[in-house]
Amino acid sequence: MKRVLLLGGGHAHAYLLRMLIDQPLHDVGLTLVTPYERHTYSGMLPGLVAGHYAVADVQIDVARLAAAARVEFLRTEVSGLDAAQRRVQLADGSTLEYDIASLNLGSLPNTGPVPGSETHALAAKPFESFLEGWNALLARPSDAPLTVALVGAGAAGVELAMAIAHRLEALGRRGRVTLYSDRPMFRGALARRVCDALARSGVSLRQPEAVARLEPGGVVITRAPHATRERYDAVIWTAGAAPLPWLRATGLDTDDAGFVQVDDMLRSVSHPEVFAVGDCATLRDHPHPKSGVYAVRHGDFLARNLRYALAEVPLHRYRPQRRALALISCGARYAIADWSGVTAEGAWVWRWKDWLDRRWIRRFVI
């Protein structure tokens, strides 16, 4: 019996588990390893922070999916992988061996060379630990203003900044939300719409203003020529994506940043018995942004190619979509849409996004 390890419970593996319920694999030992029983869907996280959703609305019960798919579920963290020995190290010191492994481990916020960012900021990922920090922040006494800084003005940063500003307003709490970015993250009409939405939400956009370091007590220090020193109740780090540090030591080929390089079949370019999908992977010949839009499609191809790999028949080639729809929520029930430079916004865009997100979550309710 072949042993298949699914490492991580992200979008793609959730999709794979759902497919396995309807189309089970026979004579295969499948194990899912992830530290969380439930996976938080990234597309609905800002809506949760803004107060539009309950936690149950935005989470996929991967433990339940695994049970229904007859996949062994191990609630623990992966701490290493030895590609040469086909062995995975777990946080408790135990090991698992595999014939085929699939990595859907996500990414971490890119703290880069900014001193203090790892110790004095609340990272936006993993979502589970972020939500714990966010709830603790909301639990503070409401008689004092709540000041929050976010570092990184990509889609995640602007959505969370507006979500936080909306939540504070809805709760009747005084507060101030500031968003730092070292460079513009959007272009053209989309950039104009995002900047206008931030202004309407009361979010102060500091761009271009690079953060030089963080100090204890929520102190943000920026670089010259915009050298400033400001104190906040909390600093949330949303800048870019970084790989899990131990991926470089696996023996798998990685790109310059440390993400696993995969071929057009979503297999490691150095070890074809290892698949890698979602944010932890870089498609060598057709790189694309690290986004849930692409991770969802990875799940469909992974479900097919894993089955083909086990049957030892030719695998399908994945080609990322050339254009992807971006839907950016703006705190209130209002959103911006972008389709390759064609933009629109309004409450109707939020309703559209809400319908798409809820439909995606419903696929995993069993």
C-alpha positions as CSV (number, residue, x, y, z in Angstrom):
1,M,0.0,0.0,0.0
2,K,1.4,3.4,-1.0
3,R,1.7,6.1,1.7
4,V,0.5,9.6,0.8
5,L,1.2,12.5,3.2
6,L,-0.8,15.7,2.9
7,L,1.1,18.4,4.7
8,G,-1.0,21.5,5.6
9,G,-4.7,22.1,5.5
10,G,-5.0,25.0,3.0
11,H,-7.4,25.7,0.2
12,A,-6.0,23.1,-2.2
13,H,-5.9,20.2,0.3
14,A,-9.5,21.1,1.5
15,Y,-10.6,20.8,-2.1
16,L,-8.7,17.5,-2.5
17,L,-10.4,16.1,0.6
18,R,-13.8,17.1,-0.8
19,M,-13.0,15.3,-4.0
20,L,-11.8,12.2,-2.2
21,I,-15.2,11.9,-0.4
22,D,-16.9,11.5,-3.8
23,Q,-14.1,9.6,-5.5
24,P,-12.1,7.7,-2.9
25,L,-8.7,6.3,-3.6
26,H,-8.4,2.6,-2.8
27,D,-5.4,0.7,-1.4
28,V,-3.7,4.0,-0.5
29,G,-2.8,5.1,3.0
30,L,-3.6,8.8,3.3
31,T,-2.6,11.1,6.2
32,L,-3.3,14.8,6.7
33,V,-0.9,16.7,9.0
34,T,-2.0,20.2,10.1
35,P,-1.9,22.1,13.4
36,Y,-5.5,23.2,13.0
37,E,-8.8,21.3,12.8
38,R,-10.4,24.2,10.9
39,H,-9.0,26.2,8.0
40,T,-9.9,29.9,7.9
41,Y,-10.7,31.0,4.4
42,S,-8.6,34.0,3.5
43,G,-11.2,35.6,1.2
44,M,-13.6,36.1,4.2
45,L,-11.1,37.0,6.9
46,P,-11.6,40.8,6.4
47,G,-15.3,40.3,6.6
48,L,-14.9,38.4,9.9
49,V,-12.7,41.2,11.3
50,A,-15.3,43.8,10.1
51,G,-18.0,42.0,11.9
52,H,-20.0,40.8,8.9
53,Y,-19.4,37.1,9.6
54,A,-19.1,34.8,12.5
55,V,-16.1,32.5,12.9
56,A,-18.1,29.5,11.8
57,D,-19.0,31.3,8.5
58,V,-15.4,31.5,7.3
59,Q,-13.9,28.2,8.4
60,I,-13.7,24.8,6.7
61,D,-13.7,21.8,9.1
62,V,-10.8,19.9,7.6
63,A,-10.7,17.3,10.4
64,R,-14.3,16.4,9.5
65,L,-13.5,16.4,5.8
66,A,-10.6,14.1,6.5
67,A,-12.8,11.7,8.5
68,A,-15.4,11.6,5.7
69,A,-12.7,11.0,3.1
70,R,-11.1,8.2,5.2
71,V,-7.9,10.2,5.6
72,E,-6.0,9.9,8.9
73,F,-5.9,13.3,10.6
74,L,-2.9,14.3,12.7
75,R,-3.2,17.6,14.5
76,T,0.4,18.6,14.8
77,E,2.9,20.8,13.0
78,V,5.5,19.8,10.4
79,S,9.0,20.9,11.5
80,G,11.0,19.4,8.6
81,L,11.2,17.2,5.6
82,D,14.1,15.1,4.3
83,A,13.4,14.7,0.5
84,A,16.2,12.2,0.0
85,Q,14.9,9.8,2.7
86,R,11.2,10.6,2.0
87,R,10.7,11.3,5.7
88,V,8.8,14.1,7.5
89,Q,9.7,15.4,10.9
90,L,6.8,16.4,13.2
91,A,6.9,18.9,16.1
92,D,6.7,16.2,18.7
93,G,9.9,14.6,17.4
94,S,8.2,11.7,15.6
95,T,8.6,11.0,11.9
96,L,6.5,9.8,9.0
97,E,7.6,8.2,5.8
98,Y,5.9,8.6,2.5
99,D,5.8,7.4,-1.1
100,I,4.1,10.7,-2.2
101,A,3.9,13.9,-0.3
102,S,1.9,17.0,-1.0
103,L,2.7,20.4,0.5
104,N,0.0,23.0,1.1
105,L,1.7,24.8,3.9
106,G,0.9,28.4,3.1
107,S,3.3,31.3,3.7
108,L,4.2,33.8,6.4
109,P,4.2,37.6,6.3
110,N,7.5,38.9,4.9
111,T,9.1,40.6,7.8
112,G,12.3,40.9,5.8
113,P,15.2,42.8,7.3
114,V,13.1,45.0,9.5
115,P,14.4,44.7,13.1
116,G,11.7,44.0,15.7
117,S,9.0,42.9,13.1
118,E,9.0,39.3,14.3
119,T,8.8,40.1,18.0
120,H,6.8,43.4,18.2
121,A,4.1,42.9,15.5
122,L,1.1,40.7,15.2
123,A,1.5,38.7,12.0
124,A,-1.5,38.4,9.8
125,K,-0.6,34.7,9.2
126,P,-1.3,32.1,10.4
127,F,-4.9,33.4,10.5
128,E,-5.7,31.4,13.7
129,S,-3.0,33.1,15.8
130,F,-3.9,36.5,14.2
131,L,-7.5,36.1,15.2
132,E,-6.5,35.4,18.8
133,G,-4.4,38.6,18.8
134,W,-7.2,40.6,17.2
135,N,-9.8,39.3,19.7
136,A,-7.4,40.2,22.6
137,L,-7.1,43.7,21.1
138,L,-10.9,44.2,21.0
139,A,-11.2,43.0,24.6
140,R,-9.2,46.0,25.8
141,P,-11.1,48.6,27.8
142,S,-13.3,50.6,25.4
143,D,-13.0,53.9,27.1
144,A,-9.6,54.7,25.6
145,P,-8.9,55.2,21.9
146,L,-7.5,52.1,20.1
147,T,-4.6,52.9,17.7
148,V,-3.6,50.3,15.1
149,A,-0.8,50.4,12.5
150,L,-0.6,47.9,9.6
151,V,2.6,47.4,7.6
152,G,2.1,46.4,3.9
153,A,-0.5,47.9,1.6
154,G,-1.2,45.0,-0.7
155,A,-4.7,43.5,-0.9
156,A,-4.4,41.9,2.5
157,G,-3.2,45.1,4.1
158,V,-5.8,47.5,2.7
159,E,-8.7,45.0,3.3
160,L,-7.7,44.5,7.0
161,A,-7.1,48.2,7.5
162,M,-10.6,49.1,6.3
163,A,-12.1,46.1,8.1
164,I,-10.6,47.3,11.4
165,A,-11.6,50.9,10.9
166,H,-15.2,49.7,10.1
167,R,-15.3,47.5,13.2
168,L,-14.2,50.2,15.5
169,E,-16.8,52.6,14.1
170,A,-19.5,49.9,14.4
171,L,-18.6,49.3,18.0
172,G,-18.6,53.1,18.7
173,R,-15.0,53.0,19.7
174,R,-12.6,55.9,19.2
175,G,-9.6,54.8,17.2
176,R,-7.0,55.5,14.6
177,V,-5.9,53.1,11.8
178,T,-2.6,53.8,9.9
179,L,-1.4,51.8,6.9
180,Y,2.3,52.0,6.0
181,S,3.7,51.0,2.6
182,D,7.2,51.5,1.1
183,R,5.8,51.6,-2.4
184,P,2.5,51.8,-4.4
185,M,1.0,48.3,-4.6
186,F,-1.8,49.0,-7.2
187,R,-1.9,50.8,-10.5
188,G,-4.2,52.9,-12.6
189,A,-7.9,53.0,-11.9
190,L,-7.6,50.3,-9.2
191,A,-5.0,52.4,-7.3
192,R,-7.3,55.4,-7.4
193,R,-10.3,53.5,-6.2
194,V,-8.3,51.9,-3.3
195,C,-6.9,55.2,-2.2
196,D,-10.4,56.8,-2.2
197,A,-11.8,53.8,-0.3
198,L,-9.1,54.1,2.4
199,A,-9.8,57.8,2.8
200,R,-13.5,57.2,3.1
201,S,-12.8,54.6,5.8
202,G,-10.7,57.0,7.7
203,V,-7.5,55.0,7.2
204,S,-4.4,57.1,7.0
205,L,-2.2,55.8,4.2
206,R,1.5,56.5,4.6
207,Q,2.9,55.8,1.1
208,P,5.7,55.7,0.2
209,E,6.9,55.4,3.7
210,A,9.2,52.5,4.6
211,V,9.3,51.1,8.1
212,A,12.8,50.9,9.4
213,R,12.2,49.1,12.7
214,L,9.7,48.3,15.4
215,E,10.4,48.8,19.1
216,P,8.6,47.4,22.2
217,G,5.3,49.1,23.0
218,G,4.1,49.4,19.4
219,V,6.6,52.0,18.3
220,V,7.0,52.3,14.5
221,I,10.1,54.1,13.2
222,T,10.2,54.9,9.5
223,R,13.2,55.6,7.2
224,A,14.3,59.0,6.0
225,P,13.3,61.2,4.2
226,H,10.0,60.5,6.0
227,A,11.6,59.7,9.3
228,T,8.9,59.4,12.0
229,R,8.5,57.7,15.3
230,E,4.9,56.9,16.4
231,R,3.4,54.6,19.1
232,Y,0.4,52.4,18.5
233,D,-1.6,49.9,20.7
234,A,-0.9,47.2,18.1
235,V,1.2,46.8,14.9
236,I,-0.1,44.2,12.4
237,W,2.3,42.9,9.8
238,T,0.7,42.3,6.3
239,A,3.7,42.8,4.1
240,G,4.2,40.3,1.3
241,A,4.7,36.5,1.6
242,A,7.7,34.6,3.0
243,P,8.2,30.8,3.0
244,L,8.4,28.6,6.1
245,P,12.1,28.8,7.1
246,W,12.7,25.0,7.1
247,L,11.8,24.5,3.4
248,R,15.3,25.5,2.4
249,A,16.7,22.5,4.4
250,T,14.5,19.9,2.8
251,G,16.6,19.1,-0.2
252,L,13.9,20.2,-2.5
253,D,14.8,22.8,-5.1
254,T,13.6,26.3,-4.0
255,D,13.5,29.7,-5.7
256,D,15.6,32.6,-4.5
257,A,13.1,33.4,-1.8
258,G,12.9,29.8,-0.5
259,F,9.6,28.7,-1.9
260,V,9.4,25.1,-3.4
261,Q,9.9,25.2,-7.2
262,V,7.4,23.1,-9.1
263,D,6.9,22.1,-12.7
264,D,3.7,22.3,-14.8
265,M,2.3,19.2,-13.0
266,L,2.7,21.0,-9.6
267,R,5.5,18.5,-8.7
268,S,8.9,19.5,-7.2
269,V,11.4,20.0,-10.0
270,S,14.0,18.0,-8.1
271,H,11.8,15.4,-6.4
272,P,8.7,14.5,-8.6
273,E,7.2,12.4,-5.7
274,V,6.6,15.7,-3.9
275,F,3.7,18.0,-4.9
276,A,3.6,21.6,-3.7
277,V,0.6,23.9,-4.1
278,G,-0.7,27.2,-2.9
279,D,1.6,29.9,-1.4
280,C,4.4,27.6,-0.4
281,A,5.1,26.8,-4.1
282,T,6.5,28.8,-7.1
283,L,5.6,27.6,-10.6
284,R,9.1,27.6,-12.2
285,D,8.0,28.3,-15.8
286,H,4.8,30.2,-15.2
287,P,5.2,32.1,-11.9
288,H,2.0,33.9,-10.6
289,P,1.0,35.9,-7.6
290,K,0.6,34.1,-4.3
291,S,-3.1,34.4,-3.9
292,G,-6.1,32.3,-2.9
293,V,-7.5,32.7,-6.4
294,Y,-4.7,30.5,-7.8
295,A,-4.6,28.1,-4.8
296,V,-8.2,27.2,-5.4
297,R,-7.3,26.1,-8.9
298,H,-4.3,24.2,-7.7
299,G,-6.6,22.0,-5.7
300,D,-8.5,20.9,-8.8
301,F,-5.3,19.9,-10.6
302,L,-3.8,18.3,-7.5
303,A,-6.8,16.1,-7.1
304,R,-6.4,14.8,-10.6
305,N,-2.6,14.6,-10.7
306,L,-2.3,12.8,-7.4
307,R,-4.6,10.1,-8.7
308,Y,-2.6,9.9,-12.0
309,A,0.7,9.7,-10.1
310,L,-0.6,6.8,-8.0
311,A,-1.8,5.0,-11.1
312,E,1.5,5.8,-12.8
313,V,-0.1,7.4,-15.9
314,P,0.8,10.7,-17.5
315,L,-0.1,13.8,-15.5
316,H,-2.0,16.9,-16.6
317,R,-0.2,20.2,-17.1
318,Y,-1.4,23.1,-15.1
319,R,-1.5,26.6,-16.7
320,P,-2.4,29.5,-14.5
321,Q,-5.1,31.7,-15.7
322,R,-3.8,34.8,-17.6
323,R,-6.3,37.1,-15.9
324,A,-7.7,36.8,-12.4
325,L,-10.6,38.6,-10.9
326,A,-9.7,40.7,-7.8
327,L,-12.4,41.6,-5.3
328,I,-11.3,43.9,-2.5
329,S,-13.6,44.5,0.4
330,C,-13.7,48.0,1.9
331,G,-14.7,47.5,5.5
332,A,-18.4,48.2,5.1
333,R,-20.5,46.0,2.8
334,Y,-18.8,47.7,-0.2
335,A,-16.1,46.3,-2.5
336,I,-13.9,47.0,-5.5
337,A,-13.6,44.7,-8.5
338,D,-10.7,44.6,-10.9
339,W,-10.5,42.4,-14.0
340,S,-7.2,43.2,-15.8
341,G,-7.5,46.9,-15.4
342,V,-11.3,47.1,-15.8
343,T,-12.6,48.3,-12.4
344,A,-15.9,48.8,-10.7
345,E,-17.1,49.3,-7.1
346,G,-20.2,49.5,-5.0
347,A,-22.4,47.6,-2.6
348,W,-23.4,45.3,-5.4
349,V,-19.7,44.2,-5.8
350,W,-19.7,43.3,-2.1
351,R,-22.9,41.2,-2.5
352,W,-21.3,39.5,-5.5
353,K,-18.1,38.7,-3.5
354,D,-20.2,37.6,-0.5
355,W,-22.2,35.2,-2.8
356,L,-19.0,33.7,-4.3
357,D,-17.3,33.3,-0.9
358,R,-20.3,31.7,0.7
359,R,-20.7,29.3,-2.2
360,W,-17.1,28.3,-1.9
361,I,-17.5,27.5,1.8
362,R,-20.7,25.6,1.3
363,R,-18.8,23.1,-0.9
364,F,-17.1,21.8,2.3
365,V,-20.2,21.4,4.5
366,I,-20.9,17.7,4.9
